[in-house]
């Protein structure tokens, strides 16, 4: 008699990569306890991944979801949302591929679920059917993170050991705010912290493409501020923190 088939993780919403580096749909709405699955097979052979960008403070695991995220031309990644709020996500290969998950309902107790069934880019060898188990498993080595299972980096991402470079950092005071401009050597997730003294008053996190970028911060009270900026690429390589200061006058 044949063995039982391995269970398939439940998917309550699917976000698919489509040709032209887009997510479809870009924005989804679910309730707590439901799972979103990202499908990387866009049909045009382009590699994709997904990672958490911003989310509610009650879910500290989201910003580290698939960090660093594996790169693949096929396969899926899943995350079960247990806290209400608005979550943003992005493909770390194509910074323009961003979207949101809006979660409503009361918080629920997280249940560990598998998150990735990605296939390495290139010619893949057939693999045997998985052995039945109480929970499905993935072929890559998992990292212990509540609600996710992260495989080892795949394909060329495994070879990337060079951190992104931040250059041409400038900070200019504008009316009731400041303009931050900089240049990136490669696509990266940029974290910018605005400090007054030793207190961090605002934090911004964005996915940015290579090249020159700028961000204008408004509604700042009068005083001297310090800005810290750092960048991390899809492989997890981090650029050194850079700092500039500016005085804001109304």
Phi and psi restraints in degrees (value plus and minus 20) as a CYANA .aco file:
   2 UNK   PHI     -95.9   -55.9
   2 UNK   PSI     137.7   177.7
   3 UNK   PHI     -99.1   -59.1
   3 UNK   PSI     142.8   182.8
   4 UNK   PHI     -91.9   -51.9
   4 UNK   PSI     125.6   165.6
   5 UNK   PHI     -94.4   -54.4
   5 UNK   PSI     128.7   168.7
   6 UNK   PHI     -86.5   -46.5
   6 UNK   PSI     124.2   164.2
   7 UNK   PHI     -86.3   -46.3
   7 UNK   PSI     129.1   169.1
   8 UNK   PHI    -125.1   -85.1
   8 UNK   PSI     109.1   149.1
   9 UNK   PHI     -81.2   -41.2
   9 UNK   PSI     118.0   158.0
  10 UNK   PHI     -87.2   -47.2
  10 UNK   PSI     118.8   158.8
  11 UNK   PHI    -141.4  -101.4
  11 UNK   PSI     102.7   142.7
  12 UNK   PHI    -117.8   -77.8
  12 UNK   PSI     -40.9    -0.9
  13 UNK   PHI    -171.5  -131.5
  13 UNK   PSI     121.5   161.5
  14 UNK   PHI    -140.8  -100.8
  14 UNK   PSI     111.8   151.8
  15 UNK   PHI    -134.7   -94.7
  15 UNK   PSI     100.2   140.2
  16 UNK   PHI    -132.1   -92.1
  16 UNK   PSI     118.2   158.2
  17 UNK   PHI     -94.1   -54.1
  17 UNK   PSI     110.3   150.3
  18 UNK   PHI    -141.2  -101.2
  18 UNK   PSI     144.8   184.8
  19 UNK   PHI     -78.3   -38.3
  19 UNK   PSI     123.0   163.0
  20 UNK   PHI      71.7   111.7
  20 UNK   PSI      -1.2    38.8
  21 UNK   PHI      32.2    72.2
  21 UNK   PSI      43.3    83.3
  22 UNK   PHI    -156.4  -116.4
  22 UNK   PSI     135.7   175.7
  23 UNK   PHI    -118.5   -78.5
  23 UNK   PSI     123.5   163.5
  24 UNK   PHI    -158.2  -118.2
  24 UNK   PSI      94.4   134.4
  25 UNK   PHI     -97.2   -57.2
  25 UNK   PSI     141.8   181.8
  26 UNK   PHI     -99.5   -59.5
  26 UNK   PSI     -52.0   -12.0
  27 UNK   PHI    -147.8  -107.8
  27 UNK   PSI     113.8   153.8
  28 UNK   PHI    -150.4  -110.4
  28 UNK   PSI     135.9   175.9
  29 UNK   PHI    -147.5  -107.5
  29 UNK   PSI     109.1   149.1
  30 UNK   PHI    -158.1  -118.1
  30 UNK   PSI     159.9   199.9
  31 UNK   PHI    -134.0   -94.0
  31 UNK   PSI     141.1   181.1
  32 UNK   PHI     -77.4   -37.4
  32 UNK   PSI     121.8   161.8
  33 UNK   PHI      73.1   113.1
  33 UNK   PSI     -30.1     9.9
  34 UNK   PHI    -112.8   -72.8
  34 UNK   PSI     140.7   180.7
  35 UNK   PHI    -136.8   -96.8
  35 UNK   PSI     116.2   156.2
  36 UNK   PHI    -126.7   -86.7
  36 UNK   PSI     114.2   154.2
  37 UNK   PHI    -137.7   -97.7
  37 UNK   PSI     110.7   150.7
  38 UNK   PHI    -120.5   -80.5
  38 UNK   PSI     108.3   148.3
  39 UNK   PHI    -125.9   -85.9
  39 UNK   PSI      98.3   138.3
  40 UNK   PHI    -107.1   -67.1
  40 UNK   PSI     -26.5    13.5
  41 UNK   PHI    -100.9   -60.9
  41 UNK   PSI      74.1   114.1
  42 UNK   PHI    -106.1   -66.1
  42 UNK   PSI     -29.5    10.5
  43 UNK   PHI      66.8   106.8
  43 UNK   PSI     -26.8    13.2
  44 UNK   PHI    -134.1   -94.1
  44 UNK   PSI     -10.8    29.2
  45 UNK   PHI      60.4   100.4
  45 UNK   PSI     -15.5    24.5
  46 UNK   PHI     -97.7   -57.7
  46 UNK   PSI     120.2   160.2
  47 UNK   PHI     -98.1   -58.1
  47 UNK   PSI     124.4   164.4
  48 UNK   PHI    -160.4  -120.4
  48 UNK   PSI     148.2   188.2
  49 UNK   PHI    -176.6  -136.6
  49 UNK   PSI    -194.9  -154.9
  50 UNK   PHI    -171.0  -131.0
  50 UNK   PSI     127.4   167.4
  51 UNK   PHI    -170.9  -130.9
  51 UNK   PSI     135.4   175.4
  52 UNK   PHI     -93.9   -53.9
  52 UNK   PSI     120.9   160.9
  53 UNK   PHI    -132.1   -92.1
  53 UNK   PSI     -87.8   -47.8
  54 UNK   PHI    -150.7  -110.7
  54 UNK   PSI     137.0   177.0
  55 UNK   PHI    -190.7  -150.7
  55 UNK   PSI     157.9   197.9
  56 UNK   PHI     -86.7   -46.7
  56 UNK   PSI     128.6   168.6
  57 UNK   PHI     -83.1   -43.1
  57 UNK   PSI     -42.6    -2.6
  58 UNK   PHI     -89.1   -49.1
  58 UNK   PSI     -34.8     5.2
  59 UNK   PHI    -138.5   -98.5
  59 UNK   PSI      60.7   100.7
  60 UNK   PHI     -89.6   -49.6
  60 UNK   PSI     -32.9     7.1
  61 UNK   PHI     -97.7   -57.7
  61 UNK   PSI     -41.8    -1.8
  62 UNK   PHI     -82.3   -42.3
  62 UNK   PSI     -66.1   -26.1
  63 UNK   PHI     -81.6   -41.6
  63 UNK   PSI     -40.3    -0.3
  64 UNK   PHI    -124.7   -84.7
  64 UNK   PSI      -9.7    30.3
  65 UNK   PHI     -80.1   -40.1
  65 UNK   PSI      99.8   139.8
  66 UNK   PHI      31.7    71.7
  66 UNK   PSI      39.9    79.9
  67 UNK   PHI    -140.5  -100.5
  67 UNK   PSI      88.0   128.0
  68 UNK   PHI    -101.1   -61.1
  68 UNK   PSI     125.0   165.0
  69 UNK   PHI     -97.7   -57.7
  69 UNK   PSI     117.0   157.0
  70 UNK   PHI     -90.3   -50.3
  70 UNK   PSI     131.9   171.9
  71 UNK   PHI    -124.7   -84.7
  71 UNK   PSI     113.4   153.4
  72 UNK   PHI    -175.2  -135.2
  72 UNK   PSI     134.7   174.7
  73 UNK   PHI    -114.5   -74.5
  73 UNK   PSI     -22.2    17.8
  74 UNK   PHI    -173.2  -133.2
  74 UNK   PSI    -197.0  -157.0
  75 UNK   PHI      70.9   110.9
  75 UNK   PSI    -197.2  -157.2
  76 UNK   PHI    -159.8  -119.8
  76 UNK   PSI     145.2   185.2
  77 UNK   PHI    -158.5  -118.5
  77 UNK   PSI     120.4   160.4
  78 UNK   PHI    -150.5  -110.5
  78 UNK   PSI     132.1   172.1
  79 UNK   PHI    -165.3  -125.3
  79 UNK   PSI     111.5   151.5
  80 UNK   PHI    -118.1   -78.1
  80 UNK   PSI     102.6   142.6
  81 UNK   PHI    -113.5   -73.5
  81 UNK   PSI     102.1   142.1
  82 UNK   PHI    -132.4   -92.4
  82 UNK   PSI     -26.7    13.3
  83 UNK   PHI    -143.7  -103.7
  83 UNK   PSI     120.1   160.1
  84 UNK   PHI     -91.4   -51.4
  84 UNK   PSI     136.2   176.2
  85 UNK   PHI     122.9   162.9
  85 UNK   PSI    -196.2  -156.2
  86 UNK   PHI    -127.3   -87.3
  86 UNK   PSI     105.8   145.8
  87 UNK   PHI    -135.1   -95.1
  87 UNK   PSI     118.1   158.1
  88 UNK   PHI    -132.2   -92.2
  88 UNK   PSI     127.4   167.4
  89 UNK   PHI    -156.7  -116.7
  89 UNK   PSI     145.0   185.0
  90 UNK   PHI    -176.4  -136.4
  90 UNK   PSI     129.6   169.6
  91 UNK   PHI     -98.8   -58.8
  91 UNK   PSI     101.7   141.7
  92 UNK   PHI     -98.7   -58.7
  92 UNK   PSI     -27.1    12.9
  93 UNK   PHI    -106.5   -66.5
  93 UNK   PSI     -60.2   -20.2
  94 UNK   PHI    -140.4  -100.4
  94 UNK   PSI      79.9   119.9
  95 UNK   PHI     -82.2   -42.2
  95 UNK   PSI     -40.1    -0.1
  96 UNK   PHI     -96.0   -56.0
  96 UNK   PSI     -32.8     7.2
  97 UNK   PHI    -106.8   -66.8
  97 UNK   PSI      66.6   106.6
  98 UNK   PHI    -141.9  -101.9
  98 UNK   PSI     143.5   183.5
  99 UNK   PHI    -189.0  -149.0
  99 UNK   PSI     159.9   199.9
 100 UNK   PHI    -154.2  -114.2
 100 UNK   PSI     131.9   171.9
 101 UNK   PHI    -143.0  -103.0
 101 UNK   PSI      99.4   139.4
 102 UNK   PHI    -121.6   -81.6
 102 UNK   PSI      99.3   139.3
 103 UNK   PHI    -132.5   -92.5
 103 UNK   PSI     106.7   146.7
 104 UNK   PHI    -137.2   -97.2
 104 UNK   PSI     145.6   185.6
 105 UNK   PHI      88.1   128.1
 105 UNK   PSI     158.5   198.5
 106 UNK   PHI    -105.2   -65.2
 106 UNK   PSI     132.5   172.5
 107 UNK   PHI     -78.6   -38.6
 107 UNK   PSI     125.2   165.2
 108 UNK   PHI    -146.4  -106.4
 108 UNK   PSI     141.1   181.1
 109 UNK   PHI     -94.1   -54.1
 109 UNK   PSI     107.1   147.1
 110 UNK   PHI     -87.3   -47.3
 110 UNK   PSI     124.0   164.0
 111 UNK   PHI    -137.8   -97.8
 111 UNK   PSI     103.9   143.9
 112 UNK   PHI     -76.6   -36.6
 112 UNK   PSI     110.2   150.2
 113 UNK   PHI    -154.1  -114.1
 113 UNK   PSI     133.0   173.0
 114 UNK   PHI     -90.2   -50.2
 114 UNK   PSI     131.2   171.2
 115 UNK   PHI    -143.9  -103.9
 115 UNK   PSI     -42.4    -2.4
 116 UNK   PHI    -153.3  -113.3
 116 UNK   PSI     115.2   155.2
 117 UNK   PHI    -150.1  -110.1
 117 UNK   PSI      22.7    62.7
 118 UNK   PHI     -91.0   -51.0
 118 UNK   PSI     129.0   169.0
 119 UNK   PHI    -130.5   -90.5
 119 UNK   PSI     112.3   152.3
 120 UNK   PHI     -78.4   -38.4
 120 UNK   PSI     127.1   167.1
 121 UNK   PHI     -85.9   -45.9
 121 UNK   PSI     118.1   158.1
 122 UNK   PHI      92.9   132.9
 122 UNK   PSI    -186.5  -146.5
 123 UNK   PHI    -100.9   -60.9
 123 UNK   PSI     101.0   141.0
 124 UNK   PHI    -122.0   -82.0
 124 UNK   PSI     122.7   162.7
 125 UNK   PHI    -106.4   -66.4
 125 UNK   PSI     125.4   165.4
 126 UNK   PHI     -80.6   -40.6
 126 UNK   PSI     126.1   166.1
 127 UNK   PHI    -140.2  -100.2
 127 UNK   PSI     134.6   174.6
 128 UNK   PHI     -91.6   -51.6
 128 UNK   PSI     135.1   175.1
 129 UNK   PHI     -83.7   -43.7
 129 UNK   PSI     121.5   161.5
 130 UNK   PHI     -88.0   -48.0
 130 UNK   PSI     128.0   168.0
 131 UNK   PHI     -94.5   -54.5
 131 UNK   PSI     119.4   159.4
 132 UNK   PHI     -82.2   -42.2
 132 UNK   PSI     119.0   159.0
 133 UNK   PHI    -171.7  -131.7
 133 UNK   PSI     143.5   183.5
 134 UNK   PHI     -76.3   -36.3
 134 UNK   PSI     -52.7   -12.7
 135 UNK   PHI    -149.7  -109.7
 135 UNK   PSI     119.9   159.9
 136 UNK   PHI     -84.9   -44.9
 136 UNK   PSI     134.8   174.8
 137 UNK   PHI    -141.7  -101.7
 137 UNK   PSI     146.2   186.2
 138 UNK   PHI    -134.2   -94.2
 138 UNK   PSI     136.5   176.5
 139 UNK   PHI     -92.9   -52.9
 139 UNK   PSI     -46.8    -6.8
 140 UNK   PHI     -99.2   -59.2
 140 UNK   PSI     141.6   181.6
 141 UNK   PHI     -93.2   -53.2
 141 UNK   PSI     101.7   141.7
 142 UNK   PHI     -99.6   -59.6
 142 UNK   PSI     133.3   173.3
 143 UNK   PHI    -125.8   -85.8
 143 UNK   PSI     112.6   152.6
 144 UNK   PHI     -91.2   -51.2
 144 UNK   PSI      85.0   125.0
 145 UNK   PHI    -161.2  -121.2
 145 UNK   PSI     102.6   142.6
 146 UNK   PHI     -74.1   -34.1
 146 UNK   PSI     106.3   146.3
 147 UNK   PHI      68.1   108.1
 147 UNK   PSI     -27.7    12.3
 148 UNK   PHI    -159.0  -119.0
 148 UNK   PSI     139.6   179.6
 149 UNK   PHI    -152.9  -112.9
 149 UNK   PSI      94.4   134.4
 150 UNK   PHI    -125.7   -85.7
 150 UNK   PSI     100.7   140.7
 151 UNK   PHI    -100.2   -60.2
 151 UNK   PSI     148.7   188.7
 152 UNK   PHI     -85.1   -45.1
 152 UNK   PSI     133.0   173.0
 153 UNK   PHI     -76.5   -36.5
 153 UNK   PSI     124.0   164.0
 154 UNK   PHI    -131.8   -91.8
 154 UNK   PSI     139.7   179.7
 155 UNK   PHI      38.7    78.7
 155 UNK   PSI    -163.8  -123.8
 156 UNK   PHI     -87.6   -47.6
 156 UNK   PSI     -40.9    -0.9
 157 UNK   PHI     -81.7   -41.7
 157 UNK   PSI     -46.7    -6.7
 158 UNK   PHI     -85.3   -45.3
 158 UNK   PSI     -45.2    -5.2
 159 UNK   PHI    -111.0   -71.0
 159 UNK   PSI     -30.3     9.7
 160 UNK   PHI     -98.4   -58.4
 160 UNK   PSI      92.0   132.0
 161 UNK   PHI    -141.8  -101.8
 161 UNK   PSI     -12.5    27.5
 162 UNK   PHI    -116.7   -76.7
 162 UNK   PSI     105.0   145.0
 163 UNK   PHI     -94.7   -54.7
 163 UNK   PSI     128.5   168.5
 164 UNK   PHI     -84.9   -44.9
 164 UNK   PSI     128.2   168.2
 165 UNK   PHI    -126.2   -86.2
 165 UNK   PSI     112.9   152.9
 166 UNK   PHI    -122.8   -82.8
 166 UNK   PSI     106.8   146.8
 167 UNK   PHI    -156.5  -116.5
 167 UNK   PSI     150.6   190.6
 168 UNK   PHI      34.7    74.7
 168 UNK   PSI      17.2    57.2
 169 UNK   PHI     -91.6   -51.6
 169 UNK   PSI     104.2   144.2
 170 UNK   PHI    -154.6  -114.6
 170 UNK   PSI     127.1   167.1
 171 UNK   PHI    -153.2  -113.2
 171 UNK   PSI      99.9   139.9
 172 UNK   PHI    -147.9  -107.9
 172 UNK   PSI     111.3   151.3
 173 UNK   PHI     -93.2   -53.2
 173 UNK   PSI     115.8   155.8
 174 UNK   PHI    -145.9  -105.9
 174 UNK   PSI    -199.3  -159.3
 175 UNK   PHI     -83.2   -43.2
 175 UNK   PSI      97.8   137.8
 176 UNK   PHI      35.8    75.8
 176 UNK   PSI      15.6    55.6
 177 UNK   PHI    -198.9  -158.9
 177 UNK   PSI    -184.9  -144.9
 178 UNK   PHI    -169.0  -129.0
 178 UNK   PSI     126.4   166.4
 179 UNK   PHI    -129.2   -89.2
 179 UNK   PSI     104.6   144.6
 180 UNK   PHI    -126.5   -86.5
 180 UNK   PSI     106.4   146.4
 181 UNK   PHI    -148.3  -108.3
 181 UNK   PSI     127.1   167.1
 182 UNK   PHI    -182.7  -142.7
 182 UNK   PSI     153.0   193.0
 183 UNK   PHI    -148.7  -108.7
 183 UNK   PSI     123.6   163.6
 184 UNK   PHI    -134.7   -94.7
 184 UNK   PSI     124.1   164.1
 185 UNK   PHI    -102.3   -62.3
 185 UNK   PSI     -39.0     1.0
 186 UNK   PHI    -178.7  -138.7
 186 UNK   PSI     143.6   183.6
 187 UNK   PHI     -78.0   -38.0
 187 UNK   PSI     118.9   158.9
 188 UNK   PHI    -180.4  -140.4
 188 UNK   PSI     141.7   181.7
 189 UNK   PHI    -110.4   -70.4
 189 UNK   PSI     101.3   141.3
 190 UNK   PHI    -125.0   -85.0
 190 UNK   PSI     110.5   150.5
 191 UNK   PHI    -132.7   -92.7
 191 UNK   PSI     106.9   146.9
 192 UNK   PHI    -143.9  -103.9
 192 UNK   PSI     104.1   144.1
 193 UNK   PHI    -133.6   -93.6
 193 UNK   PSI     111.1   151.1
 194 UNK   PHI    -123.7   -83.7
 194 UNK   PSI     100.3   140.3
 195 UNK   PHI    -140.2  -100.2
 195 UNK   PSI     126.0   166.0
 196 UNK   PHI    -144.4  -104.4
 196 UNK   PSI      88.0   128.0
 197 UNK   PHI      49.9    89.9
 197 UNK   PSI    -148.6  -108.6
 198 UNK   PHI    -118.0   -78.0
 198 UNK   PSI     -18.0    22.0
 199 UNK   PHI    -116.3   -76.3
 199 UNK   PSI     108.5   148.5
 200 UNK   PHI    -102.7   -62.7
 200 UNK   PSI      95.2   135.2
 201 UNK   PHI    -114.0   -74.0
 201 UNK   PSI     -46.4    -6.4
 202 UNK   PHI    -170.6  -130.6
 202 UNK   PSI     129.8   169.8
 203 UNK   PHI    -152.5  -112.5
 203 UNK   PSI     111.7   151.7
 204 UNK   PHI    -141.1  -101.1
 204 UNK   PSI     118.5   158.5
 205 UNK   PHI    -152.3  -112.3
 205 UNK   PSI     106.2   146.2
 206 UNK   PHI    -163.2  -123.2
 206 UNK   PSI     131.9   171.9
 207 UNK   PHI    -112.0   -72.0
 207 UNK   PSI     103.7   143.7
 208 UNK   PHI    -147.1  -107.1
 208 UNK   PSI     124.4   164.4
 209 UNK   PHI    -101.4   -61.4
 209 UNK   PSI     149.0   189.0
 210 UNK   PHI     -86.0   -46.0
 210 UNK   PSI     128.4   168.4
 211 UNK   PHI      95.2   135.2
 211 UNK   PSI    -186.8  -146.8
 212 UNK   PHI    -100.8   -60.8
 212 UNK   PSI     116.0   156.0
 213 UNK   PHI    -157.6  -117.6
 213 UNK   PSI     137.9   177.9
 214 UNK   PHI    -168.4  -128.4
 214 UNK   PSI     134.7   174.7
 215 UNK   PHI    -164.4  -124.4
 215 UNK   PSI     108.4   148.4
 216 UNK   PHI    -126.8   -86.8
 216 UNK   PSI     104.6   144.6
 217 UNK   PHI    -121.8   -81.8
 217 UNK   PSI     105.8   145.8
 218 UNK   PHI    -130.1   -90.1
 218 UNK   PSI     155.8   195.8
 219 UNK   PHI      35.8    75.8
 219 UNK   PSI      27.1    67.1
 220 UNK   PHI    -120.6   -80.6
 220 UNK   PSI     116.3   156.3
 221 UNK   PHI     -91.9   -51.9
 221 UNK   PSI     141.3   181.3
 222 UNK   PHI     -83.0   -43.0
 222 UNK   PSI     123.4   163.4
 223 UNK   PHI     123.7   163.7
 223 UNK   PSI    -199.4  -159.4
 224 UNK   PHI    -116.6   -76.6
 224 UNK   PSI     115.1   155.1
 225 UNK   PHI    -146.9  -106.9
 225 UNK   PSI     132.0   172.0
 226 UNK   PHI    -134.0   -94.0
 226 UNK   PSI     121.6   161.6
 227 UNK   PHI    -137.3   -97.3
 227 UNK   PSI     108.3   148.3
 228 UNK   PHI    -130.8   -90.8
 228 UNK   PSI     116.0   156.0
 229 UNK   PHI    -155.3  -115.3
 229 UNK   PSI     116.0   156.0
 230 UNK   PHI    -162.2  -122.2
 230 UNK   PSI     142.2   182.2
 231 UNK   PHI    -158.6  -118.6
 231 UNK   PSI     126.1   166.1
 232 UNK   PHI    -155.6  -115.6
 232 UNK   PSI     110.7   150.7
 233 UNK   PHI    -107.5   -67.5
 233 UNK   PSI    -198.3  -158.3
 234 UNK   PHI     -84.3   -44.3
 234 UNK   PSI     -43.6    -3.6
 235 UNK   PHI    -105.4   -65.4
 235 UNK   PSI     -29.5    10.5
 236 UNK   PHI      77.2   117.2
 236 UNK   PSI     -17.7    22.3
 237 UNK   PHI     -91.3   -51.3
 237 UNK   PSI     110.6   150.6
 238 UNK   PHI    -129.9   -89.9
 238 UNK   PSI     119.1   159.1
 239 UNK   PHI    -102.3   -62.3
 239 UNK   PSI     128.2   168.2
 240 UNK   PHI     -79.6   -39.6
 240 UNK   PSI     126.9   166.9
 241 UNK   PHI     -88.1   -48.1
 241 UNK   PSI     113.8   153.8
 242 UNK   PHI    -135.1   -95.1
 242 UNK   PSI     130.0   170.0
 243 UNK   PHI    -153.4  -113.4
 243 UNK   PSI     122.9   162.9
 244 UNK   PHI    -161.7  -121.7
 244 UNK   PSI     138.7   178.7
 245 UNK   PHI    -148.3  -108.3
 245 UNK   PSI     137.1   177.1
 246 UNK   PHI    -172.3  -132.3
 246 UNK   PSI     131.2   171.2
 247 UNK   PHI    -128.0   -88.0
 247 UNK   PSI     106.6   146.6
 248 UNK   PHI    -123.2   -83.2
 248 UNK   PSI     107.5   147.5
 249 UNK   PHI    -144.6  -104.6
 249 UNK   PSI     118.1   158.1
